[in-house]
Amino acid sequence: MMRLPHFRYRAPASIEEAARILADEGSQAMLVAGGTDLVPNMKRRHQEPTTLVSVRRIDALKKVANGAGLTLGAGLTLSEVVGTGAVREHYQGLWEAASQVATPQLRNMGTLGGNVCLDTRCTYYNQNYEWRKAIDFCMKKDGETCWVATASKRCVAVSSTDTAPALIALGAKARLVSASGEREVALADLYNNDGIEYLTRRPDEILTEIVLPPAAGWRSAYWKLRRRGAFDFPVLGVAAAVRAAPDGTVEDARIVLGAVASRPVVTRAGELLSGRKLTDEAIAEVAAKVATRAKPLDNTDLEIYWRKEVVPAFVGYALRQIRGDDMRATRLRIARQSLG
């Protein structure tokens, strides 16, 4: 049986109190909300904070605010995000991404902020302590060698969040609060291409809100590849958002790839699609070019060359869905899940 290490538990009632605790405790403190990723990681000694700062009691992190766009509290559970009417009606890609995270039980616990800040994953890292010790650990924790790419000077653990690619495609921003103030950053800028230092969020900062711009004119979709149609992390995620004129001419577009690098990969979709219509030929051409940005490594499930080969198909699925094609049968066959 894997047991949790000893730690102190703090449960502040406000964002300000939580920020003060983080400032006082330093890098040895970690935030916990749903705990669906952090607690198993602590049992495997991936993370060993001396203090856990629970934000579950902070109501300010659970708000949904309509304005020019939509603001979602980082403490909302994924089930609450899925159940928010404005998300399903105006931000379909986010709704589909949140709907496909893990299982209903885990979505009832896991939060939007937790999924956005999800730890990077790797076959050689996500094992118990004894397994990792037997290989002399790895670069990401306790070791010096990246067993995926032994000559690599950086960790190549993969970003496995579903919601982040969808949010980036939708142009979302993240609001970060600390004892010294607050700042707002484009969500794409929250990530580094480094399996260890994968977030630009400082240890003393709290992700409090996700701010989505107005969705007028935009249509979006999210497609996920995994071995099973439930529970599994993505081995490929494709988030697409397109704004088109009444005649169907694309005015702007964003396509973001997940689970193919240590951060979500933003592509040149807008440059490639602007001024064109979503014809079969345009979709095929753009999908092939976008797929060149995907460079998966052998540190997750399924064979890497096949995972790269299917990227154009998944980009095509997302764009055809946005075009208005009925993709329900394809989603059920490929993704093994029906999104009702």
HELIX and SHEET records of a PDB file:
HELIX    1   1 ILE A   15  GLU A   25  1                                  11    
HELIX    2   2 GLY A   26  GLN A   28  5                                   3    
HELIX    3   3 LEU A   38  LYS A   43  1                                   6    
HELIX    4   4 ASP A   59  LYS A   62  5                                   4    
HELIX    5   5 LEU A   78  VAL A   82  1                                   5    
HELIX    6   6 GLY A   85  HIS A   90  1                                   6    
HELIX    7   7 GLN A   92  SER A   99  1                                   8    
HELIX    8   8 PRO A  104  MET A  109  1                                   6    
HELIX    9   9 LEU A  112  VAL A  116  1                                   5    
HELIX   10  10 TYR A  129  ALA A  134  1                                   6    
HELIX   11  11 THR A  163  ALA A  169  1                                   7    
HELIX   12  12 LEU A  187  LEU A  190  5                                   4    
HELIX   13  13 ALA A  269  LEU A  273  1                                   5    
HELIX   14  14 ASP A  280  ALA A  291  1                                  12    
HELIX   15  15 ILE A  304  GLU A  309  1                                   6    
HELIX   16  16 VAL A  311  ARG A  323  1                                  13    
HELIX   17  17 ARG A  328  ILE A  334  1                                   7    
SHEET    1   A 3 ARG A   8  ARG A  10  0                                        
SHEET    2   A 3 THR A  51  SER A  54  1                                        
SHEET    3   A 3 ALA A  29  VAL A  32  1                                        
SHEET    1   B 5 VAL A  64  ASN A  66  0                                        
SHEET    2   B 5 LEU A  70  GLY A  73 -1                                        
SHEET    3   B 5 ILE A 206  LEU A 212 -1                                        
SHEET    4   B 5 LYS A 173  SER A 178 -1                                        
SHEET    5   B 5 GLY A 181  ALA A 186 -1                                        
SHEET    1   C 4 TRP A 218  LEU A 225  0                                        
SHEET    2   C 4 LEU A 236  ALA A 244 -1                                        
SHEET    3   C 4 VAL A 250  GLY A 258 -1                                        
SHEET    4   C 4 VAL A 265  VAL A 266 -1                                        
END                                                                             
